[in-house]
């Protein structure tokens, strides 16, 4: 399976440079073709398209493509009449109106319009009418449908960035038209993913629920576009190569397994996503200024392809990342110190005698200094991020919650130590209200969730623990808002219990009962994890890491493993099988094997689930004889556990979502 992020970067680059091979895919072309490969230009985008480009290309990369300025469509912009402009926007009435106004004002020499998705006929006609009315048709050189409505965060991780996606099909007051609109939006995003990836997948999904509805919607849309008369057939030519292995696309509903998104986590990048201000590969933290009593905001861009440390430790247990950062930073600092302390460094490499062995060593040392400094800068950035994570870990007692939740997971969704659960819920010294709310919600999807008396006992323990929590310290953290937070959390959990009760065991693929069992761990080992907030003692971290590295597959991970390897399993018998190319085998797809699998979660995903799938590949190993080689993970939106709880809270309130699905 190809690198999704690299392929999307390539597609955006072609859009910006207007390569000749790409020009043939234009929808409309009235002006003369220009080679933009080296020409300076302006990039105008809306918020959605900025979110797509930002994780892919920084300012330097845009400048290499000739982009001197990049501005939001609806911002105030001055005329630059000598420069051409590349527009990259979603086809909406508001955007069409603003583009028409820009052309009427003749802000730029010529305009290249790139629409994120297919622009429908009524909108293109409206644009044409506006251009004709303002006598500026000649300014528009080309119009393209790009089909790039997907955000490739990593080579095997993508999101459609659809806000409140779980609410968009679970709110009780929604009409059928509203739900179909959401499914259409999601299917359009998956179409963009396929266009970027360049492979037509086989589609499988559980029947009788939202995942099946999306699977049919996407299958129809993809079939329409790859047909000989499809609206985007030219863009999908690469996908139709006959001898290319086809991936399996598994579409899941978030309701089939709530555990991964509610559980506290232990992986480095998953903790960043769960605990810090993190969005689309960008994390913002508070770092101390020279005056230790003050802090300032600092934002870091994170992606595994350009960040060496993150590339190696994104999916590692947090203690391993701490230990590695400390050791590597000490080593690189010592290397820098050794080079700078040499008495002949100040003379420079140009004065060294090339015939002298010492001169050669000096030259090599000086040449290596920029690389050492870059590595040090990278490690120092992660030192700041690790410190920010450690503060949250200590404040929220993450290891305590993780241990208890992991024991539930490894016990097949059964609460084996109810006394420990009640004790943690009642303890006002451990965790925040949000942590207790997540644990309470997670208990709703265990075997205890259908026991009314036990649920009432959990609720009482939760209220008792919240009552003894430290007084709120936020700006609006009044006693009344604290009470409201408790009430909202209980309402969210009650909504989740009702939702789980409505689902049959088959529609939830056995729910937590499908989770494999494994051994637990001792509290003594996990308690060392919390000490990293104040000390990075490597021996203690090694002990903690020995627990965190134990692999327990989530529900979707187990389904992926079974279907990819062609094993006989309930999912293989019951899952829908669709082929957009119309090649349905006589077996109905049962027993087929796949080396490449794409997992898509409707309703929101999380980094914990992504890394769990990657761990499956590591467990199999390159020489194990396993069929599965690559797993890509995507979702309607990437969420933290707190983000998901917020949606549950709003779902528990009446009329919690508007009529329109918004991205």
C-alpha positions as CSV (number, residue, x, y, z in Angstrom):
1,X,0.0,0.0,0.0
2,X,1.3,3.4,-1.0
3,X,2.2,6.3,1.4
4,X,-1.0,8.3,1.6
5,X,0.8,11.4,2.9
6,X,3.4,11.5,0.2
7,X,0.7,11.0,-2.5
8,X,-1.4,13.9,-1.1
9,X,1.7,16.1,-1.0
10,X,2.3,15.2,-4.7
11,X,-1.3,16.0,-5.6
12,X,-1.1,19.4,-3.8
13,X,2.2,20.1,-5.5
14,X,0.7,19.4,-8.9
15,X,-2.1,21.8,-8.1
16,X,0.3,24.5,-7.2
17,X,2.7,24.0,-10.1
18,X,0.1,23.1,-12.7
19,X,2.2,20.4,-14.2
20,X,1.4,19.7,-17.9
21,X,0.3,16.1,-17.1
22,X,-2.2,17.5,-14.6
23,X,-3.7,20.2,-16.8
24,X,-5.7,17.6,-18.8
25,X,-7.9,17.0,-15.7
26,X,-9.4,20.5,-15.8
27,X,-13.1,20.9,-15.7
28,X,-13.1,24.2,-17.6
29,X,-10.2,25.9,-19.4
30,X,-10.7,29.2,-21.2
31,X,-7.3,30.9,-20.7
32,X,-3.8,30.0,-21.9
33,X,-1.8,27.4,-20.0
34,X,1.1,28.7,-17.9
35,X,3.9,26.6,-16.4
36,X,3.8,27.5,-12.7
37,X,6.7,25.3,-11.7
38,X,9.0,28.3,-11.0
39,X,6.7,31.2,-11.1
40,X,5.7,33.3,-8.1
41,X,2.1,33.0,-7.2
42,X,-0.5,33.7,-4.5
43,X,-2.4,30.9,-2.7
44,X,-5.9,31.6,-1.5
45,X,-7.7,29.0,0.5
46,X,-10.6,28.6,2.9
47,X,-10.3,27.1,6.4
48,X,-11.1,23.6,5.3
49,X,-8.3,23.6,2.7
50,X,-5.9,25.3,5.1
51,X,-6.4,22.3,7.4
52,X,-5.5,20.0,4.6
53,X,-2.4,21.8,3.5
54,X,-1.0,22.7,6.9
55,X,0.0,19.2,8.0
56,X,1.5,18.5,4.6
57,X,3.6,21.6,3.7
58,X,5.2,24.3,5.8
59,X,6.0,27.8,4.6
60,X,9.4,26.7,3.2
61,X,7.8,23.9,1.2
62,X,5.1,26.3,-0.2
63,X,7.9,28.7,-1.2
64,X,9.6,26.0,-3.1
65,X,6.5,25.7,-5.1
66,X,6.5,29.4,-5.9
67,X,3.9,30.4,-3.3
68,X,5.0,33.8,-1.9
69,X,1.8,34.6,0.0
70,X,-1.0,32.3,1.4
71,X,-4.2,33.9,2.7
72,X,-7.6,33.0,3.8
73,X,-10.4,33.6,1.2
74,X,-12.6,35.6,3.5
75,X,-9.8,37.8,4.9
76,X,-9.2,41.4,3.8
77,X,-6.7,41.2,0.9
78,X,-5.0,43.9,-1.2
79,X,-4.7,43.8,-4.9
80,X,-1.6,42.2,-6.4
81,X,-2.4,42.7,-10.1
82,X,1.0,41.4,-11.4
83,X,0.7,37.9,-9.7
84,X,-1.4,34.9,-10.7
85,X,-3.6,33.3,-7.9
86,X,-4.3,29.7,-7.1
87,X,-7.6,29.3,-5.3
88,X,-8.2,26.1,-3.2
89,X,-11.6,26.2,-1.6
90,X,-14.7,24.1,-0.9
91,X,-17.5,24.7,-3.5
92,X,-20.0,26.6,-1.4
93,X,-22.3,29.6,-2.3
94,X,-20.3,31.9,0.1
95,X,-17.0,30.9,-1.5
96,X,-18.3,31.3,-5.0
97,X,-19.6,34.8,-4.2
98,X,-16.3,35.9,-2.7
99,X,-14.4,34.5,-5.7
100,X,-16.7,36.4,-8.0
101,X,-16.0,39.6,-6.0
102,X,-12.3,39.1,-6.2
103,X,-12.5,38.7,-10.0
104,X,-14.7,41.8,-10.3
105,X,-12.0,43.8,-8.4
106,X,-9.3,42.3,-10.6
107,X,-7.1,41.6,-7.6
108,X,-4.8,39.2,-9.5
109,X,-3.5,38.8,-13.0
110,X,-5.1,35.5,-13.6
111,X,-7.0,32.9,-11.5
112,X,-6.8,29.1,-11.2
113,X,-9.8,27.7,-9.4
114,X,-9.3,24.4,-7.5
115,X,-12.4,23.1,-5.7
116,X,-11.9,20.6,-2.9
117,X,-14.7,18.4,-4.1
118,X,-16.9,18.2,-7.2
119,X,-18.6,21.5,-7.9
120,X,-22.3,20.9,-8.8
121,X,-23.9,22.4,-11.9
122,X,-26.0,25.1,-10.1
123,X,-22.9,26.5,-8.5
124,X,-20.8,26.5,-11.6
125,X,-23.6,28.2,-13.5
126,X,-23.9,30.8,-10.7
127,X,-20.1,31.5,-10.9
128,X,-20.3,31.8,-14.7
129,X,-23.2,34.3,-14.4
130,X,-21.3,36.4,-11.9
131,X,-18.2,36.4,-14.1
132,X,-20.1,37.4,-17.2
133,X,-22.0,40.1,-15.3
134,X,-18.8,41.6,-14.1
135,X,-17.0,41.2,-17.5
136,X,-14.1,39.2,-16.0
137,X,-14.4,35.8,-17.5
138,X,-11.0,36.1,-19.1
139,X,-9.3,36.2,-15.6
140,X,-10.2,32.6,-14.9
141,X,-7.7,30.4,-16.6
142,X,-8.7,26.9,-15.4
143,X,-11.2,25.3,-13.1
144,X,-10.5,21.9,-11.4
145,X,-12.3,19.5,-9.2
146,X,-9.5,18.2,-7.0
147,X,-11.2,15.5,-4.8
148,X,-8.7,16.2,-2.0
149,X,-11.2,16.3,0.9
150,X,-9.0,14.1,3.2
151,X,-6.2,15.1,5.6
152,X,-3.3,12.7,5.5
153,X,-1.6,13.2,8.9
154,X,0.8,10.3,8.5
155,X,1.6,7.7,5.8
156,X,-1.0,5.4,7.3
157,X,-3.2,7.8,9.2
158,X,-6.0,10.1,7.9
159,X,-9.0,12.0,9.0
160,X,-11.9,13.6,7.2
161,X,-12.1,16.3,10.0
162,X,-15.9,16.2,10.2
163,X,-16.8,18.0,13.4
164,X,-19.2,16.3,15.9
165,X,-19.4,13.3,13.6
166,X,-20.8,10.9,16.3
167,X,-23.6,13.3,17.0
168,X,-24.3,13.7,13.3
169,X,-26.1,10.3,13.1
170,X,-27.0,9.5,16.7
171,X,-29.0,12.6,17.7
172,X,-32.6,11.4,18.2
173,X,-34.3,14.4,16.6
174,X,-32.4,14.0,13.3
175,X,-34.4,13.4,10.1
176,X,-33.6,10.8,7.6
177,X,-32.5,13.5,5.1
178,X,-30.0,14.9,7.7
179,X,-28.5,11.5,8.3
180,X,-28.2,10.8,4.5
181,X,-26.6,14.2,4.1
182,X,-23.9,13.3,6.7
183,X,-23.4,9.9,5.0
184,X,-23.0,11.6,1.6
185,X,-20.4,14.0,3.1
186,X,-18.5,11.1,4.6
187,X,-18.6,9.0,1.4
188,X,-17.2,12.0,-0.5
189,X,-14.3,12.2,1.9
190,X,-13.6,8.4,1.4
191,X,-13.8,9.0,-2.4
192,X,-11.0,11.6,-1.9
193,X,-9.0,9.1,0.1
194,X,-9.2,6.5,-2.7
195,X,-8.3,9.2,-5.4
196,X,-5.2,10.1,-3.4
197,X,-4.2,6.5,-2.5
198,X,-4.7,5.3,-6.1
199,X,-6.3,1.9,-5.3
200,X,-9.9,0.7,-5.5
201,X,-10.7,-1.2,-2.3
202,X,-12.9,-4.1,-1.6
203,X,-15.5,-2.8,0.9
204,X,-16.7,-4.8,3.9
205,X,-18.9,-3.6,6.9
206,X,-21.1,-5.0,9.6
207,X,-24.8,-5.1,8.5
208,X,-27.8,-3.5,10.0
209,X,-26.4,-0.3,11.2
210,X,-24.7,3.0,10.2
211,X,-21.6,1.4,8.8
212,X,-23.7,-0.6,6.3
213,X,-25.4,2.6,5.2
214,X,-22.1,4.4,4.6
215,X,-20.7,1.3,2.8
216,X,-23.5,1.4,0.3
217,X,-23.3,5.1,-0.1
218,X,-19.6,5.0,-0.7
219,X,-19.8,2.0,-3.1
220,X,-22.4,3.8,-5.3
221,X,-20.4,7.0,-5.3
222,X,-17.1,5.3,-6.2
223,X,-18.8,3.1,-8.8
224,X,-20.2,6.3,-10.5
225,X,-16.9,8.1,-10.5
226,X,-14.7,5.2,-11.9
227,X,-17.2,4.4,-14.7
228,X,-16.2,5.4,-18.3
229,X,-18.5,8.4,-18.1
230,X,-17.9,9.3,-14.5
231,X,-17.4,12.9,-13.5
232,X,-13.9,12.2,-12.2
233,X,-12.9,9.2,-14.3
234,X,-9.7,10.8,-15.4
235,X,-8.5,11.3,-11.9
236,X,-9.2,7.6,-11.1
237,X,-7.3,6.2,-14.1
238,X,-4.4,5.2,-11.8
239,X,-6.7,3.3,-9.6
240,X,-7.9,1.0,-12.4
241,X,-4.6,-0.8,-13.1
242,X,-5.6,-4.4,-13.3
243,X,-2.6,-6.2,-11.8
244,X,-2.3,-3.9,-8.7
245,X,-3.2,-5.6,-5.3
246,X,-6.4,-4.2,-4.0
247,X,-6.8,-3.3,-0.3
248,X,-9.6,-4.3,2.0
249,X,-11.6,-1.3,3.4
250,X,-13.3,-2.2,6.7
251,X,-15.9,0.4,7.8
252,X,-16.8,0.3,11.4
253,X,-19.2,2.3,13.5
254,X,-17.8,3.9,16.7
255,X,-20.8,2.3,18.5
256,X,-19.4,-1.1,17.9
257,X,-16.5,-0.5,20.4
258,X,-16.4,2.5,22.7
259,X,-13.5,1.2,24.7
260,X,-10.5,2.6,22.8
261,X,-11.8,6.2,22.7
262,X,-12.8,6.2,26.4
263,X,-9.8,4.4,27.9
264,X,-6.8,6.3,29.2
265,X,-3.7,5.5,27.2
266,X,0.0,4.9,27.6
267,X,1.6,5.6,24.2
268,X,3.6,8.8,23.8
269,X,1.7,10.5,20.8
270,X,-1.6,9.1,22.1
271,X,-1.0,10.9,25.4
272,X,-0.2,14.1,23.6
273,X,-3.5,13.8,21.7
274,X,-5.4,12.9,24.8
275,X,-4.0,15.3,27.4
276,X,-2.6,18.4,25.5
277,X,-4.0,21.0,23.1
278,X,-3.4,19.0,20.0
279,X,-4.9,19.3,16.5
280,X,-3.9,18.1,13.1
281,X,-0.2,17.3,14.0
282,X,0.2,20.6,15.9
283,X,0.5,20.7,19.7
284,X,0.5,23.9,21.8
285,X,2.0,23.9,25.3
286,X,3.0,26.3,28.1
287,X,6.8,26.6,28.5
288,X,8.6,28.6,31.3
289,X,10.1,31.9,30.4
290,X,13.4,33.3,31.9
291,X,11.3,34.5,34.8
292,X,10.3,31.1,36.2
293,X,7.0,32.5,37.4
294,X,5.8,33.2,33.9
295,X,5.0,30.9,30.9
296,X,4.4,31.4,27.2
297,X,2.6,29.5,24.6
298,X,4.8,27.4,22.2
299,X,3.5,25.4,19.2
300,X,5.3,22.5,17.7
301,X,4.6,20.7,14.4
302,X,4.6,16.9,14.8
303,X,4.8,14.3,12.1
304,X,6.8,11.1,11.9
305,X,8.3,11.9,8.5
306,X,10.1,15.0,9.5
307,X,10.6,14.5,13.2
308,X,13.3,11.8,13.9
309,X,12.4,11.4,17.6
310,X,8.7,11.1,17.0
311,X,9.3,8.7,14.1
312,X,10.9,6.2,16.6
313,X,8.8,6.8,19.7
314,X,5.3,8.0,18.7
315,X,3.8,4.6,19.4
316,X,6.2,3.6,22.2
317,X,5.2,3.5,25.9
318,X,5.6,6.9,27.5
319,X,8.4,5.7,29.9
320,X,10.5,4.6,26.9
321,X,10.1,8.0,25.3
322,X,11.2,9.7,28.5
323,X,14.2,7.4,28.9
324,X,15.3,7.8,25.3
325,X,14.9,11.5,25.3
326,X,17.1,11.9,28.4
327,X,19.8,9.6,27.1
328,X,20.0,11.0,23.6
329,X,19.9,14.7,24.8
330,X,22.8,14.0,27.1
331,X,24.8,12.3,24.3
332,X,24.2,15.0,21.8
333,X,25.0,17.8,24.3
334,X,28.2,16.1,25.2
335,X,29.1,15.8,21.5
336,X,28.5,19.5,21.0
337,X,30.5,20.3,24.0
338,X,33.4,18.2,22.9
339,X,33.5,19.9,19.5
340,X,33.2,23.5,20.8
341,X,35.8,22.8,23.5
342,X,38.5,21.9,21.0
343,X,41.1,24.7,20.9
344,X,41.4,24.6,17.1
345,X,37.7,25.0,16.4
346,X,37.9,28.8,16.3
347,X,40.5,28.6,13.4
348,X,37.9,27.0,11.1
349,X,38.2,24.0,8.8
350,X,39.6,26.1,6.0
351,X,42.9,26.7,7.9
352,X,43.4,23.0,8.8
353,X,46.2,21.1,7.0
354,X,44.4,18.5,4.8
355,X,47.6,16.2,5.1
356,X,47.4,16.3,8.8
357,X,45.2,13.7,10.5
358,X,44.1,16.2,13.1
359,X,43.1,18.6,10.5
360,X,40.8,16.0,8.9
361,X,39.3,15.2,12.2
362,X,38.6,18.9,12.8
363,X,37.0,19.3,9.4
364,X,34.7,16.4,10.0
365,X,33.8,17.6,13.5
366,X,32.9,21.1,12.3
367,X,30.9,19.7,9.4
368,X,28.9,17.5,11.8
369,X,28.0,20.4,14.1
370,X,24.9,21.6,12.2
371,X,23.5,18.1,12.2
372,X,24.2,17.8,15.9
373,X,22.5,21.1,16.6
374,X,19.4,20.1,14.6
375,X,19.2,16.9,16.6
376,X,19.6,18.7,19.8
377,X,16.8,21.2,18.9
378,X,14.5,18.3,18.0
379,X,15.2,16.6,21.4
380,X,14.8,19.8,23.3
381,X,11.4,20.3,21.7
382,X,10.4,16.8,22.9
383,X,11.8,17.5,26.3
384,X,9.3,20.4,26.6
385,X,6.4,18.2,25.3
386,X,7.3,15.3,27.6
387,X,7.4,17.7,30.6
388,X,3.9,19.0,29.6
389,X,2.6,15.5,29.3
390,X,4.2,14.5,32.6
391,X,2.4,17.3,34.4
392,X,-0.9,16.2,33.1
393,X,-0.1,12.5,33.9
394,X,0.6,13.5,37.5
395,X,-2.4,15.8,37.8
396,X,-4.8,13.2,36.4
397,X,-3.3,10.0,37.9
398,X,-3.3,8.5,34.4
399,X,-1.5,5.3,35.3
400,X,-4.0,4.4,38.0
401,X,-6.9,4.7,35.6
402,X,-5.0,3.0,32.8
403,X,-4.2,0.0,35.0
404,X,-7.8,-0.5,36.1
405,X,-9.2,0.0,32.6
406,X,-6.6,-2.3,31.0
407,X,-7.5,-5.0,33.5
408,X,-11.1,-4.7,32.3
409,X,-10.0,-4.9,28.7
410,X,-7.8,-8.0,29.2
411,X,-10.6,-9.7,31.2
412,X,-12.9,-9.6,28.2
413,X,-15.0,-6.6,29.3
414,X,-15.7,-8.0,32.8
415,X,-15.1,-6.0,36.0
416,X,-13.1,-8.5,38.1
417,X,-12.4,-6.2,41.0
418,X,-15.5,-4.1,41.6
419,X,-14.1,-2.9,44.9
420,X,-11.1,-1.3,43.2
421,X,-13.4,0.5,40.7
422,X,-15.6,1.9,43.4
423,X,-12.6,3.0,45.4
424,X,-11.2,4.9,42.5
425,X,-14.5,6.6,41.7
426,X,-14.9,7.6,45.3
427,X,-11.3,8.9,45.8
428,X,-11.3,12.7,45.4
429,X,-7.5,12.8,45.3
430,X,-7.1,10.8,42.1
431,X,-7.9,12.3,38.8
432,X,-10.2,15.0,37.6
433,X,-13.9,15.0,37.2
434,X,-13.4,14.2,33.5
435,X,-11.3,11.1,34.3
436,X,-13.9,9.7,36.6
437,X,-16.6,10.5,34.0
438,X,-14.7,8.5,31.4
439,X,-14.3,5.6,33.7
440,X,-18.0,5.7,34.5
441,X,-18.8,5.8,30.8
442,X,-16.4,2.9,30.1
443,X,-18.1,0.8,32.7
444,X,-21.4,1.3,30.8
445,X,-20.0,-0.8,28.0
446,X,-18.8,-3.7,30.2
447,X,-20.9,-6.6,31.4
448,X,-21.8,-4.5,34.5
449,X,-23.5,-2.0,32.2
450,X,-26.7,-4.0,32.1
451,X,-27.0,-4.4,35.8
452,X,-29.1,-1.6,37.2
453,X,-28.2,-2.0,40.8
454,X,-24.5,-2.1,40.0
455,X,-24.8,1.0,37.8
456,X,-26.5,2.9,40.6
457,X,-23.7,1.9,42.9
458,X,-21.2,3.3,40.4
459,X,-23.1,6.5,40.0
460,X,-23.2,7.0,43.8
461,X,-19.5,6.4,44.0
462,X,-18.9,8.9,41.2
463,X,-20.9,11.6,42.9
464,X,-19.1,10.9,46.2
465,X,-15.7,11.2,44.5
466,X,-16.7,14.4,42.6
467,X,-17.9,16.0,45.9
468,X,-14.5,15.5,47.4
469,X,-12.5,16.7,44.4
470,X,-10.4,19.8,44.9
471,X,-12.2,23.1,44.3
472,X,-12.3,24.1,40.6
473,X,-9.6,26.5,39.6
474,X,-10.7,27.6,36.1
475,X,-11.9,31.1,35.3
476,X,-15.5,29.9,35.4
477,X,-15.0,27.1,37.9
478,X,-17.7,28.1,40.3
479,X,-19.5,25.6,42.5
480,X,-22.6,25.8,40.2
481,X,-20.5,25.0,37.1
482,X,-18.9,22.1,39.0
483,X,-22.4,20.7,39.8
484,X,-23.4,21.2,36.1
485,X,-20.3,19.2,35.0
486,X,-21.4,16.3,37.3
487,X,-24.9,16.4,36.0
488,X,-23.8,16.5,32.4
489,X,-21.4,13.6,32.9
490,X,-24.2,11.5,34.5
491,X,-26.6,12.4,31.7
492,X,-23.9,11.4,29.1
493,X,-23.4,8.0,30.8
494,X,-27.1,7.4,31.0
495,X,-27.4,8.2,27.2
496,X,-24.5,5.7,26.5
497,X,-26.2,3.0,28.6
498,X,-29.4,3.5,26.6
499,X,-27.5,3.4,23.4
500,X,-25.7,0.2,24.3
501,X,-29.0,-1.4,25.5
502,X,-30.5,-0.8,22.1
503,X,-27.8,-2.5,20.3
504,X,-28.0,-6.3,19.7
505,X,-24.9,-8.4,20.4
506,X,-24.6,-9.1,16.7
507,X,-24.6,-5.5,15.7
508,X,-21.8,-4.8,18.2
509,X,-19.8,-7.8,17.0
510,X,-20.0,-9.3,20.5
511,X,-18.9,-6.0,22.0
512,X,-16.3,-6.4,24.7
513,X,-16.9,-10.2,24.8
514,X,-14.8,-10.4,21.7
515,X,-11.7,-9.0,23.4
516,X,-9.0,-11.5,24.0
517,X,-8.0,-12.2,27.6
518,X,-4.6,-11.6,28.9
519,X,-2.7,-11.2,32.2
520,X,-2.9,-8.2,34.5
521,X,-0.1,-6.2,36.2
522,X,0.7,-5.2,39.7
523,X,0.0,-1.7,41.0
524,X,3.5,-1.5,42.3
525,X,4.9,-1.4,38.8
526,X,2.4,1.1,37.5
527,X,2.9,3.4,40.5
528,X,6.4,4.2,39.3
529,X,5.0,5.8,36.2
530,X,3.5,8.6,38.1
531,X,6.8,9.5,39.6
532,X,8.1,10.7,36.2
533,X,6.3,14.0,36.9
534,X,9.1,14.8,39.2
535,X,11.9,12.3,38.4
536,X,13.0,10.4,35.3
537,X,14.7,7.5,37.1
538,X,15.5,5.2,34.3
539,X,15.3,2.0,36.3
540,X,11.8,2.7,37.5
541,X,10.8,3.6,33.9
542,X,12.1,0.3,32.6
543,X,9.9,-1.5,35.1
544,X,6.8,0.5,34.0
545,X,7.6,-0.1,30.4
546,X,7.6,-3.8,30.9
547,X,3.9,-3.6,31.6
548,X,3.0,-1.0,28.9
549,X,4.5,-3.1,26.1
550,X,2.1,-6.0,26.7
551,X,-0.1,-6.1,23.6
552,X,-3.9,-6.5,24.0
553,X,-5.8,-6.1,20.7
554,X,-8.9,-4.0,20.6
555,X,-12.1,-5.3,19.0
556,X,-11.4,-3.8,15.5
557,X,-7.8,-5.0,15.6
558,X,-9.0,-8.6,16.1
559,X,-11.4,-8.3,13.2
560,X,-8.7,-6.9,11.0
561,X,-6.4,-9.8,11.9
562,X,-9.1,-12.5,11.2
563,X,-10.3,-11.1,7.9
564,X,-6.9,-10.2,6.5
565,X,-5.6,-13.7,7.2
566,X,-8.8,-15.3,5.8
567,X,-9.7,-17.1,9.0
568,X,-13.1,-18.5,9.6
569,X,-14.9,-16.0,11.9
570,X,-18.4,-14.6,12.5
571,X,-17.4,-11.3,10.8
572,X,-16.4,-13.1,7.6
573,X,-19.8,-14.8,7.5
574,X,-21.9,-11.7,8.4
575,X,-20.1,-8.7,7.0
576,X,-21.3,-7.0,3.9
577,X,-19.1,-7.5,0.8
578,X,-19.1,-4.8,-1.9
579,X,-16.8,-4.4,-4.9
580,X,-17.1,-1.1,-6.8
581,X,-15.7,-2.8,-9.9
582,X,-18.5,-5.3,-9.8
583,X,-16.4,-8.4,-9.4
584,X,-18.3,-10.3,-6.7
585,X,-16.8,-13.8,-6.2
586,X,-19.0,-16.9,-6.0
587,X,-17.8,-17.4,-2.4
588,X,-19.2,-13.9,-1.5
589,X,-15.7,-12.9,-0.5
590,X,-15.4,-15.4,2.4
591,X,-12.0,-16.7,3.1
592,X,-10.1,-14.1,1.0
593,X,-6.8,-12.8,2.2
594,X,-5.5,-9.3,2.1
595,X,-2.0,-7.9,2.6
596,X,-3.3,-4.3,2.8
597,X,-6.2,-3.2,5.0
598,X,-7.8,0.2,5.5
599,X,-9.8,0.7,8.7
600,X,-12.3,3.5,8.7
601,X,-14.2,4.4,11.9
602,X,-17.5,6.3,11.5
603,X,-18.2,8.6,14.4
604,X,-14.6,9.4,15.5
605,X,-11.3,7.6,16.1
606,X,-8.3,8.0,18.3
607,X,-4.5,7.5,18.3
608,X,-4.8,4.6,20.8
609,X,-6.7,2.6,18.2
610,X,-4.3,3.6,15.4
611,X,-1.3,2.4,17.4
612,X,-3.1,-0.8,18.5
613,X,-3.4,-1.7,14.8
614,X,0.3,-0.8,14.2
615,X,1.2,-3.1,17.1
616,X,-0.6,-5.9,15.4
617,X,1.8,-5.6,12.5
618,X,4.8,-5.7,14.9
619,X,3.4,-8.7,16.7
620,X,3.2,-10.6,13.4
621,X,6.7,-9.7,12.4
622,X,8.2,-9.7,8.9
623,X,9.2,-13.3,8.9
624,X,6.1,-14.8,10.5
625,X,4.5,-15.9,7.3
626,X,1.5,-13.7,8.0
627,X,-0.4,-12.3,5.0
628,X,-1.1,-8.9,6.5
629,X,1.6,-6.3,5.8
630,X,0.1,-2.8,6.0
631,X,-2.8,-1.3,7.9
632,X,-4.1,2.3,7.3
633,X,-6.3,3.9,9.8
634,X,-8.8,6.7,9.2
635,X,-11.8,8.2,10.8
636,X,-14.4,11.0,10.5
637,X,-12.4,12.9,13.1
638,X,-9.6,12.3,15.6
639,X,-10.8,12.7,19.2
640,X,-9.5,12.6,22.7
641,X,-11.5,10.8,25.3
642,X,-12.6,14.2,26.7
643,X,-13.7,15.3,23.2
644,X,-15.9,12.2,22.9
645,X,-17.4,12.7,26.3
646,X,-18.3,16.2,25.3
647,X,-20.3,14.8,22.3
648,X,-22.1,12.3,24.6
649,X,-23.0,15.1,27.0
650,X,-24.5,17.2,24.2
651,X,-26.3,14.1,22.8
652,X,-27.9,13.7,26.2
653,X,-29.5,17.1,25.9
654,X,-32.5,17.8,23.6
655,X,-31.9,19.2,20.1
656,X,-28.2,18.9,20.4
657,X,-27.3,19.4,16.7
658,X,-28.3,21.7,14.0
659,X,-29.9,20.7,10.7
660,X,-26.7,21.0,8.6
661,X,-23.7,18.7,8.8
662,X,-20.7,21.0,9.0
663,X,-17.0,20.3,8.6
